[in-house]
Amino acid sequence: MIKKSKIKSDFFELSIFRRRLTILVLITLFITLFLKTLYLQSMQRDFLQAKGDNYSNRNQILHAFRGKILDRNNELLAASTPVETLVVNLPNLTITPDQKKKLASLLEIHQKNLNKRLNKRGKHTIYLKRRLSPEIAGKVMALKIPGIYTRKEYDRFYPGKEASAHIVGITSMDGDGQEGIEMYANEILSGVPGYRKVLKNRSGKTVDDLQDIQIPIDGKDIKLSVDKRLQYSSYKALEKAVEKHGALSGSSVLIDAKTGEVLAMTNYPSFNPNNRKRTSRDLKYMRNRVVTDKYEPGSTIKPITVSAALKNNTVKPDDLINTVDGFYKVGKRFMVRDAKSYGLITVKEVIQKSSNIGTTKISQKLKPKYLWSVLNEYGLGKKTGIEFPGEVKGTIHHHKNWGESEQATISYGYGISTSLIQLAQAYTVFANQGEIKPITLFKTDGPVIGKKVIGKKTSNQMLDILESVITSDGTGILAKIPGYRVAGKTGTAKKSSQGGYGDKYIGSFIGIAPVSNPKFILAVMIDEPTIDGYYGGVVAGPAFQSIMSDALKLYSIPQDGKKITPSADQKMVLLKN
């Protein structure tokens, strides 16, 4: 009995101990939780508030409306249109197999690719599809898939498509300028984005607008100097020339002779800036070759060489130059050649017939330093300053490095490199009584002051010489425009290759019209023609004639030439080309 009573007593005491211990533990836990709560509420209140806000409150970007790009007549070249972007909040995405199938169909995405995107690890939100039309976005939202919502953005639209692509350029998916004027004037066009505080649910969908923190400032519109009509006309003429002669590409630039405003700047092949799915071909031809590419200009440099000699009275237009038998040795080894033997010809005929020998002999009368300085005054070997990214400055080696052969080749356009825009600017000297004009892509108001390069007398002499090129005795007859006096120069240059010059050519033509009161300067270049000739007068002359004719008619420029009926031989030439 005593033993049983003791066991019972011990058991009772143990039970009391366990109950007291349990109560103590509970009290301790309660006090700990209380103190923790008190600490969080007092000491870390701001932290907790911020964490809560980060979950429910967001700063939503308000995109600024990108400014329009307009031509000189306020015709649209680039504008922004509202689009929708699909955003997925992955942690809160709930989608059925049927919804996934419909979503893939609407977005034109293969279901396997859709699954990959929706199963991305380490991501909270992703762009599922950007630049959607409001119609398609509406159909997606009608599926009512938790975790998928839309965000308003703007897409860029280019009405001119391929014709104006190289001028206006393109923007990235985020709306930043990547090429052309879009890139050059990106800050002006972009404006300043704004921000709005919004309340979002667990799916990431905005359920309430709380407040505007910063209102977006829309970008400014830009007016260019280009004429949309002439852009299209130039593009189609280049397309015809390149396709007809099986050429690699073609480029042209038309400028106002008095103001230096670019009225048209085109390249063919081109690309469609509205199509964001770039092909390797698109990437190859996306650069604006008028500005970014340099080449040896060939005979289009000869008028500058001759003007240098006229400027310091070294020669006169009627002075005779003996071009011998079509071959002329310079130094011990270098041989200068003409297409044929021209014999004894005047300085004027040197340009008219494009004689390499004649130009070489004229250049030999000049000191290297003087010829080099004149070439620089014409803007060669330096950038024009045109408002365009990627402009090249070309190359003219310093006169101290010239030998006899170097001076000879430079005089007729080899051993020197230029861009097409540089050559167009150089010819403003002949169109403005010896004054070179700055080049611009933006519309100007009032007269433009240039820099004097040659005198009025020399300039008039050069215009007369260049006009003789557009005759039956000259190399530029195919550039002739009925009813108008045209002055210009053909250029045919072999393309350099590794180890020398191959059998590929660049044919070009640069001209001025009308001669009596120059209004336009047009430079055309055809790269690697392979069919029906390669001479500049043959491949680039007709394109010049087409573009310049349209410009003269469109701007109602009065005729200043005699109406001449082509001879039977001339008609045959025109029909063949």
TIBA-110951 format. One line per field, with one value per residue (C-alpha): residue number from 0; residue in one letter; x, y, z. Coordinates in nm, 3 decimals, padded with zeros to 5 digits. Layout:
<pts>
i [NUM/...] $
aa [a/...] $
c1 [X/...] $
c2 [Y/...] $
c3 [Z/...] $
</pts>
This chain:
<pts>
i [0/1/2/3/4/5/6/7/8/9/10/11/12/13/14/15/16/17/18/19/20/21/22/23/24/25/26/27/28/29/30/31/32/33/34/35/36/37/38/39/40/41/42/43/44/45/46/47/48/49/50/51/52/53/54/55/56/57/58/59/60/61/62/63/64/65/66/67/68/69/70/71/72/73/74/75/76/77/78/79/80/81/82/83/84/85/86/87/88/89/90/91/92/93/94/95/96/97/98/99/100/101/102/103/104/105/106/107/108/109/110/111/112/113/114/115/116/117/118/119/120/121/122/123/124/125/126/127/128/129/130/131/132/133/134/135/136/137/138/139/140/141/142/143/144/145/146/147/148/149/150/151/152/153/154/155/156/157/158/159/160/161/162/163/164/165/166/167/168/169/170/171/172/173/174/175/176/177/178/179/180/181/182/183/184/185/186/187/188/189/190/191/192/193/194/195/196/197/198/199/200/201/202/203/204/205/206/207/208/209/210/211/212/213/214/215/216/217/218/219/220/221/222/223/224/225/226/227/228/229/230/231/232/233/234/235/236/237/238/239/240/241/242/243/244/245/246/247/248/249/250/251/252/253/254/255/256/257/258/259/260/261/262/263/264/265/266/267/268/269/270/271/272/273/274/275/276/277/278/279/280/281/282/283/284/285/286/287/288/289/290/291/292/293/294/295/296/297/298/299/300/301/302/303/304/305/306/307/308/309/310/311/312/313/314/315/316/317/318/319/320/321/322/323/324/325/326/327/328/329/330/331/332/333/334/335/336/337/338/339/340/341/342/343/344/345/346/347/348/349/350/351/352/353/354/355/356/357/358/359/360/361/362/363/364/365/366/367/368/369/370/371/372/373/374/375/376/377/378/379/380/381/382/383/384/385/386/387/388/389/390/391/392/393/394/395/396/397/398/399/400/401/402/403/404/405/406/407/408/409/410/411/412/413/414/415/416/417/418/419/420/421/422/423/424/425/426/427/428/429/430/431/432/433/434/435/436/437/438/439/440/441/442/443/444/445/446/447/448/449/450/451/452/453/454/455/456/457/458/459/460/461/462/463/464/465/466/467/468/469/470/471/472/473/474/475/476/477/478/479/480/481/482/483/484/485/486/487/488/489/490/491/492/493/494/495/496/497/498/499/500/501/502/503/504/505/506/507/508/509/510/511/512/513/514/515/516/517/518/519/520/521/522/523/524/525/526/527/528/529/530/531/532/533/534/535/536/537/538/539/540/541/542/543/544/545/546/547/548/549/550/551/552/553/554/555/556/557/558/559/560/561/562/563/564/565/566/567/568/569/570/571/572/573/574/575/576] $
aa [m/i/k/k/s/k/i/k/s/d/f/f/e/l/s/i/f/r/r/r/l/t/i/l/v/l/i/t/l/f/i/t/l/f/l/k/t/l/y/l/q/s/m/q/r/d/f/l/q/a/k/g/d/n/y/s/n/r/n/q/i/l/h/a/f/r/g/k/i/l/d/r/n/n/e/l/l/a/a/s/t/p/v/e/t/l/v/v/n/l/p/n/l/t/i/t/p/d/q/k/k/k/l/a/s/l/l/e/i/h/q/k/n/l/n/k/r/l/n/k/r/g/k/h/t/i/y/l/k/r/r/l/s/p/e/i/a/g/k/v/m/a/l/k/i/p/g/i/y/t/r/k/e/y/d/r/f/y/p/g/k/e/a/s/a/h/i/v/g/i/t/s/m/d/g/d/g/q/e/g/i/e/m/y/a/n/e/i/l/s/g/v/p/g/y/r/k/v/l/k/n/r/s/g/k/t/v/d/d/l/q/d/i/q/i/p/i/d/g/k/d/i/k/l/s/v/d/k/r/l/q/y/s/s/y/k/a/l/e/k/a/v/e/k/h/g/a/l/s/g/s/s/v/l/i/d/a/k/t/g/e/v/l/a/m/t/n/y/p/s/f/n/p/n/n/r/k/r/t/s/r/d/l/k/y/m/r/n/r/v/v/t/d/k/y/e/p/g/s/t/i/k/p/i/t/v/s/a/a/l/k/n/n/t/v/k/p/d/d/l/i/n/t/v/d/g/f/y/k/v/g/k/r/f/m/v/r/d/a/k/s/y/g/l/i/t/v/k/e/v/i/q/k/s/s/n/i/g/t/t/k/i/s/q/k/l/k/p/k/y/l/w/s/v/l/n/e/y/g/l/g/k/k/t/g/i/e/f/p/g/e/v/k/g/t/i/h/h/h/k/n/w/g/e/s/e/q/a/t/i/s/y/g/y/g/i/s/t/s/l/i/q/l/a/q/a/y/t/v/f/a/n/q/g/e/i/k/p/i/t/l/f/k/t/d/g/p/v/i/g/k/k/v/i/g/k/k/t/s/n/q/m/l/d/i/l/e/s/v/i/t/s/d/g/t/g/i/l/a/k/i/p/g/y/r/v/a/g/k/t/g/t/a/k/k/s/s/q/g/g/y/g/d/k/y/i/g/s/f/i/g/i/a/p/v/s/n/p/k/f/i/l/a/v/m/i/d/e/p/t/i/d/g/y/y/g/g/v/v/a/g/p/a/f/q/s/i/m/s/d/a/l/k/l/y/s/i/p/q/d/g/k/k/i/t/p/s/a/d/q/k/m/v/l/l/k/n] $
c1 [00.000/00.275/00.452/00.143/00.076/00.431/00.405/00.076/00.230/00.531/00.306/00.098/00.404/00.539/00.209/00.220/00.575/00.477/00.181/00.395/00.662/00.407/00.256/00.602/00.687/00.362/00.416/00.769/00.650/00.376/00.617/00.863/00.594/00.469/00.815/00.885/00.562/00.633/00.982/00.858/00.578/00.801/01.158/01.097/00.765/00.906/01.070/00.751/00.552/00.791/00.774/00.397/00.401/00.646/00.404/00.088/00.202/00.407/00.557/00.430/00.619/00.411/00.568/00.604/00.460/00.752/00.759/00.678/00.932/00.796/00.922/00.958/00.589/00.467/00.415/00.455/00.780/00.758/00.491/00.400/00.087/-00.052/00.012/-00.022/00.243/00.153/00.315/00.312/00.342/00.485/00.429/00.060/00.005/-00.278/-00.349/-00.541/-00.431/-00.720/-00.627/-00.264/-00.368/-00.583/-00.309/-00.048/-00.286/-00.362/00.006/00.117/00.369/00.442/00.309/00.652/00.805/00.517/00.573/00.943/00.866/00.599/00.826/01.125/01.291/01.426/01.192/00.908/00.764/00.835/00.727/00.525/00.465/00.531/00.383/00.041/-00.254/-00.528/-00.759/-00.537/-00.457/-00.830/-00.886/-00.605/-00.747/-01.088/-00.938/-00.919/-00.593/-00.479/-00.126/-00.145/-00.207/-00.137/00.086/00.036/00.332/00.390/00.516/00.684/00.523/00.704/00.473/00.767/00.880/01.195/01.213/01.289/01.427/01.790/01.708/01.457/01.621/01.454/01.387/01.445/01.168/01.194/01.147/01.505/01.655/01.893/01.967/01.932/01.746/01.574/01.915/02.060/01.760/01.660/01.665/01.442/01.199/01.182/01.059/01.063/00.874/00.647/00.556/00.229/00.175/-00.069/-00.222/-00.183/-00.339/-00.154/-00.170/00.011/-00.294/-00.353/-00.668/-00.643/-00.453/-00.325/-00.146/00.062/00.416/00.552/00.350/00.525/00.652/00.590/00.872/00.895/00.818/01.106/01.082/01.342/01.455/01.368/01.076/00.881/00.783/01.143/01.245/01.011/01.110/01.481/01.426/01.237/01.499/01.778/01.585/01.545/01.916/02.043/01.812/01.878/02.257/02.270/02.449/02.524/02.363/02.298/02.291/02.182/02.157/01.971/02.044/01.926/02.219/02.158/02.082/02.259/01.933/01.908/01.588/01.631/01.882/01.824/01.985/01.885/01.851/01.688/01.487/01.137/01.161/00.808/00.920/01.112/01.198/01.531/01.686/02.059/01.989/01.823/02.120/02.358/02.181/02.070/02.352/02.304/02.579/02.551/02.705/02.875/03.061/03.368/03.504/03.751/03.545/03.731/03.671/03.421/03.732/03.876/03.672/03.821/04.174/04.107/03.942/04.258/04.463/04.214/04.205/04.576/04.584/04.805/04.580/04.288/03.986/04.113/04.474/04.584/04.694/04.867/04.724/04.968/04.866/04.647/04.950/05.159/05.448/05.485/05.816/06.011/05.738/05.384/05.168/04.857/04.600/04.295/04.004/04.140/04.376/04.231/04.540/04.564/04.264/04.171/04.144/03.767/03.780/03.992/03.682/03.438/03.610/03.733/04.101/04.323/04.634/04.507/04.417/04.754/04.944/04.739/04.807/05.181/05.175/05.061/05.261/05.151/05.084/04.861/04.653/04.619/04.497/04.235/04.102/04.065/03.887/03.631/03.557/03.734/03.905/03.674/03.318/03.043/02.893/02.557/02.333/02.370/02.544/02.832/02.952/03.296/03.548/03.724/04.097/04.347/04.706/04.920/05.102/05.438/05.374/05.296/05.525/05.480/05.249/05.041/04.978/04.876/04.629/04.478/04.418/04.179/04.022/04.235/04.438/04.172/03.846/03.526/03.162/02.881/02.757/03.107/03.112/02.765/02.878/03.197/02.987/02.802/03.116/03.034/02.667/02.726/02.988/03.272/03.112/03.081/02.758/02.704/02.489/02.186/01.898/01.681/01.464/01.624/01.480/01.653/01.987/02.275/02.625/02.904/03.281/03.458/03.675/03.722/03.635/03.320/03.511/03.654/03.315/03.147/03.426/03.374/02.998/03.061/03.313/03.079/02.790/02.998/02.997/02.619/02.656/02.702/03.078/03.082/03.051/02.724/02.480/02.238/02.195/02.053/01.711/01.500/01.437/01.703/02.073/02.258/02.620/02.787/03.061/03.071/03.288/03.405/03.641/03.780/03.720/04.028/04.084/04.355/04.672/04.546/04.242/04.009/03.746/03.465/03.358/03.167/02.982/02.873/02.737/02.715/02.526/02.379/02.057/01.951/02.285/02.145/02.033/02.141/01.870/01.960/02.273/02.232/02.491/02.420/02.643/02.593/02.809/02.936/02.722/02.758/02.503/02.490/02.799/02.973/03.066/02.922/02.747/02.573/02.471/02.423/02.337/01.981/01.902/02.026/01.808/01.499/01.544/01.650/01.361/01.111/01.268/01.263/00.901/00.782/00.929/00.815/01.166/01.155/01.324/01.647/01.759/01.695/01.473/01.709/01.592/01.828/02.005/01.940/02.260/02.168/01.822/01.981/02.202/01.904/01.703/01.985/02.025] $
c2 [00.000/00.236/00.163/00.234/00.559/00.680/00.611/00.796/01.093/01.105/01.090/01.377/01.593/01.518/01.619/01.950/02.007/01.937/02.171/02.449/02.394/02.406/02.724/02.879/02.794/02.940/03.259/03.287/03.241/03.498/03.752/03.687/03.735/04.047/04.198/04.105/04.265/04.573/04.594/04.561/04.810/05.071/05.024/04.885/05.036/05.220/04.903/04.700/04.978/04.988/04.611/04.630/04.915/04.732/04.451/04.649/04.994/05.043/05.330/05.279/05.444/05.680/05.683/06.020/06.051/06.054/06.354/06.325/06.357/06.572/06.663/07.025/07.032/06.886/06.545/06.262/06.063/05.904/05.893/05.694/05.482/05.332/04.959/04.711/04.497/04.173/04.132/03.813/03.800/03.447/03.370/03.447/03.291/03.042/02.907/02.605/02.393/02.532/02.893/02.820/02.685/02.990/03.225/03.065/03.098/03.467/03.555/03.335/03.160/02.786/02.623/02.478/02.826/02.962/02.695/02.783/03.148/03.084/02.841/03.073/03.038/03.323/03.570/03.761/03.940/03.898/04.062/03.796/03.993/04.357/04.587/04.419/04.586/04.690/04.441/04.137/04.256/04.280/03.920/03.801/03.984/03.834/03.494/03.623/03.451/03.544/03.688/03.834/04.204/04.474/04.781/05.071/05.163/05.332/05.185/05.380/05.395/05.507/05.594/05.632/05.273/05.183/05.517/05.726/05.456/05.566/05.922/05.873/05.555/05.329/05.297/05.008/04.809/05.051/05.351/05.481/05.598/05.345/05.486/05.805/06.111/05.894/05.844/06.191/06.376/06.109/06.342/06.599/06.340/06.128/06.384/06.297/05.996/06.036/05.815/05.720/05.545/05.260/04.984/04.632/04.305/03.977/03.908/04.230/04.395/04.762/04.801/05.168/05.486/05.651/05.962/06.111/06.164/06.310/06.396/06.292/06.562/06.468/06.487/06.767/06.737/06.780/06.923/06.803/06.967/06.662/06.649/06.325/06.336/06.365/06.091/05.851/05.970/05.925/05.582/05.454/05.594/05.424/05.098/05.107/05.183/04.915/04.647/04.740/04.725/04.433/04.651/04.583/04.905/05.268/05.597/05.953/06.289/06.596/06.930/07.288/07.464/07.793/07.672/07.334/07.171/06.801/06.752/06.378/06.120/05.764/05.422/05.105/04.830/04.957/04.807/04.845/05.018/04.902/04.537/04.461/04.109/04.203/03.972/03.947/04.138/04.420/04.450/04.463/04.759/04.951/05.206/05.532/05.485/05.847/05.953/05.649/05.499/05.635/05.545/05.663/05.916/05.898/06.167/06.368/06.516/06.648/06.975/07.060/07.005/07.222/07.494/07.508/07.577/07.838/08.003/08.094/08.161/07.861/07.773/07.919/07.727/07.753/07.655/07.348/07.028/06.750/06.416/06.238/05.886/05.800/05.705/05.930/05.824/05.989/05.939/05.626/05.364/05.501/05.514/05.734/05.615/05.758/05.562/05.659/05.908/06.261/06.433/06.808/06.934/07.243/07.258/07.269/06.951/06.781/06.785/06.734/06.414/06.323/06.292/06.148/06.258/06.613/06.641/06.498/06.750/07.036/06.912/06.895/07.272/07.308/07.275/06.979/07.199/07.431/07.150/06.983/07.307/07.361/07.007/07.075/07.405/07.209/07.008/06.689/06.492/06.633/06.583/06.804/06.847/06.710/06.612/06.239/05.966/05.775/06.031/05.954/06.224/06.053/06.048/06.284/06.207/06.503/06.667/06.594/06.227/06.286/06.169/06.243/05.945/06.026/06.382/06.248/05.988/06.226/06.484/06.245/06.082/05.787/05.764/05.979/05.876/06.073/06.020/06.108/06.385/06.540/06.554/06.707/06.978/07.038/07.114/07.392/07.595/07.587/07.668/07.969/08.179/08.013/07.979/07.644/07.599/07.402/07.090/07.031/06.786/07.044/07.306/07.650/07.999/08.281/08.297/08.069/08.217/07.998/08.025/08.157/07.897/08.032/08.363/08.441/08.436/08.089/07.962/08.082/07.929/07.596/07.604/07.660/07.374/07.139/07.226/07.106/06.757/06.735/06.746/06.498/06.555/06.496/06.191/06.298/06.322/06.079/06.327/06.590/06.732/06.879/07.250/07.295/07.374/07.114/07.114/06.808/06.549/06.175/05.947/05.591/05.441/05.092/04.957/04.884/04.532/04.349/04.388/04.656/04.713/04.446/04.448/04.602/04.963/05.253/05.472/05.818/06.149/06.486/06.770/07.117/07.259/07.497/07.652/08.005/08.012/07.696/07.554/07.187/06.975/06.600/06.327/05.968/05.665/05.310/05.045/04.747/04.759/04.437/04.462/04.707/04.906/05.048/05.404/05.676/05.850/05.526/05.384/05.699/05.957/05.831/05.814/06.172/06.277/06.117/06.257/06.605/06.630/06.552/06.811/07.085/07.016/06.974/07.309/07.480/07.596/07.801/07.645/07.809/07.587/07.558/07.283/07.054/06.762/06.466/06.329/05.978/05.852/06.016/05.861/05.517/05.578/05.688/05.384/05.148/05.300] $
c3 [00.000/00.084/-00.245/-00.457/-00.276/-00.346/-00.717/-00.733/-00.554/-00.788/-01.090/-00.957/-00.894/-01.248/-01.403/-01.216/-01.339/-01.701/-01.680/-01.533/-01.797/-02.076/-01.939/-01.910/-02.269/-02.394/-02.195/-02.332/-02.691/-02.638/-02.496/-02.784/-03.047/-02.871/-02.855/-03.221/-03.332/-03.124/-03.278/-03.630/-03.578/-03.424/-03.542/-03.893/-03.981/-04.283/-04.411/-04.388/-04.550/-04.838/-04.886/-04.894/-05.139/-05.363/-05.391/-05.458/-05.567/-05.881/-06.076/-06.429/-06.717/-06.929/-07.274/-07.442/-07.792/-08.039/-08.271/-08.641/-08.922/-09.205/-09.551/-09.664/-09.767/-09.434/-09.587/-09.338/-09.344/-08.997/-08.726/-08.415/-08.380/-08.054/-08.006/-07.723/-07.556/-07.380/-07.040/-06.833/-06.454/-06.438/-06.064/-06.101/-06.443/-06.457/-06.803/-06.930/-07.230/-07.434/-07.348/-07.438/-07.777/-07.854/-07.732/-07.959/-08.255/-08.191/-08.146/-08.438/-08.213/-08.221/-07.906/-07.816/-07.827/-07.623/-07.357/-07.338/-07.282/-07.021/-06.831/-06.795/-06.458/-06.254/-06.425/-06.262/-06.567/-06.940/-07.264/-07.441/-07.761/-07.849/-08.109/-08.119/-08.281/-08.036/-08.211/-08.147/-07.795/-07.725/-07.839/-07.612/-07.312/-07.390/-07.302/-06.940/-06.853/-06.499/-06.504/-06.857/-06.905/-07.167/-07.168/-07.408/-07.631/-07.964/-08.290/-08.572/-08.916/-09.233/-09.527/-09.769/-09.708/-09.909/-10.091/-09.780/-09.549/-09.570/-09.468/-09.186/-09.053/-08.794/-08.421/-08.183/-08.018/-07.727/-07.956/-07.964/-08.295/-08.450/-08.796/-08.998/-08.871/-08.608/-08.453/-08.517/-08.371/-08.118/-07.818/-07.990/-08.124/-07.806/-07.558/-07.186/-07.040/-06.738/-06.440/-06.273/-05.939/-05.985/-05.771/-05.909/-05.806/-05.759/-06.134/-06.213/-06.364/-06.287/-06.083/-05.988/-06.081/-05.765/-05.891/-06.172/-06.047/-06.373/-06.683/-07.008/-07.243/-07.605/-07.857/-08.111/-08.482/-08.728/-09.078/-09.327/-09.648/-09.857/-10.098/-10.064/-10.431/-10.549/-10.306/-10.479/-10.826/-10.748/-10.600/-10.904/-11.146/-10.948/-10.939/-11.317/-11.375/-11.135/-11.273/-11.637/-11.603/-11.361/-11.108/-10.744/-10.623/-10.701/-10.509/-10.581/-10.407/-10.531/-10.365/-10.400/-10.565/-10.380/-10.028/-10.008/-09.894/-09.971/-10.172/-10.227/-10.109/-10.223/-10.246/-10.425/-10.306/-09.991/-09.702/-09.564/-09.223/-09.138/-09.137/-08.818/-08.928/-09.083/-09.339/-09.410/-09.732/-09.537/-09.301/-09.598/-09.756/-09.447/-09.449/-09.637/-09.896/-10.017/-09.687/-09.534/-09.833/-10.006/-10.349/-10.609/-10.811/-11.138/-11.400/-11.191/-11.022/-11.352/-11.351/-11.010/-11.141/-11.446/-11.234/-11.019/-11.333/-11.458/-11.116/-11.116/-11.494/-11.567/-11.862/-12.056/-12.194/-12.552/-12.482/-12.678/-12.510/-12.703/-12.593/-12.830/-12.931/-12.635/-12.423/-12.204/-11.983/-11.643/-11.471/-11.556/-11.552/-11.506/-11.820/-11.852/-12.108/-12.284/-12.429/-12.773/-12.931/-12.924/-13.063/-13.018/-12.816/-12.613/-12.235/-12.282/-12.491/-12.226/-12.002/-12.288/-12.401/-12.050/-12.141/-11.868/-12.056/-12.099/-11.729/-11.628/-11.842/-11.694/-11.338/-11.413/-11.460/-11.096/-10.777/-10.564/-10.260/-10.464/-10.621/-10.282/-10.121/-10.396/-10.356/-09.985/-10.051/-10.256/-09.939/-10.041/-09.767/-09.499/-09.382/-09.525/-09.179/-09.293/-09.002/-09.048/-08.845/-08.995/-09.249/-09.393/-09.478/-09.766/-09.825/-09.986/-09.908/-09.811/-10.101/-09.937/-10.013/-10.382/-10.655/-11.025/-11.072/-10.760/-10.879/-11.218/-11.088/-10.830/-11.105/-11.283/-10.978/-10.871/-10.550/-10.385/-10.221/-10.167/-10.081/-10.320/-10.091/-10.092/-10.471/-10.483/-10.243/-10.446/-10.755/-10.568/-10.643/-11.016/-10.955/-10.726/-10.902/-10.713/-10.369/-10.189/-09.990/-09.667/-09.701/-09.479/-09.439/-09.263/-09.428/-09.425/-09.448/-09.628/-09.811/-09.718/-09.699/-09.833/-09.877/-10.187/-10.361/-10.715/-10.882/-11.078/-11.407/-11.344/-11.231/-11.552/-11.758/-11.585/-11.642/-12.012/-12.020/-11.831/-12.062/-12.358/-12.199/-12.262/-12.640/-12.921/-12.893/-12.519/-12.294/-12.129/-12.420/-12.250/-11.965/-12.198/-12.102/-12.384/-12.334/-12.065/-12.060/-11.853/-11.736/-11.590/-11.591/-11.638/-11.428/-11.489/-11.236/-11.186/-10.838/-10.639/-10.513/-10.329/-10.527/-10.768/-10.987/-11.117/-11.389/-11.180/-11.232/-11.080/-11.329/-11.218/-11.338/-11.161/-11.324/-11.282/-11.429/-11.564/-11.660/-11.703/-11.338/-11.155/-10.931/-10.883/-10.849/-10.890/-10.836/-10.947/-10.892/-11.022/-10.855/-11.057/-11.372/-11.571/-11.856/-12.152/-12.063/-11.759/-11.859/-11.638/-11.925/-12.025/-11.686/-11.473/-11.743/-11.812/-11.438/-11.403/-11.694/-11.540/-11.188/-11.298/-11.549/-11.274/-11.043/-11.307/-11.398/-11.040/-10.937/-11.259/-11.351/-11.678/-11.979/-12.094/-12.380/-12.750/-12.873/-13.062/-13.268/-13.218/-13.522/-13.648/-13.481/-13.151/-13.167/-13.208/-12.905/-12.698/-12.806/-12.714/-12.371] $
</pts>
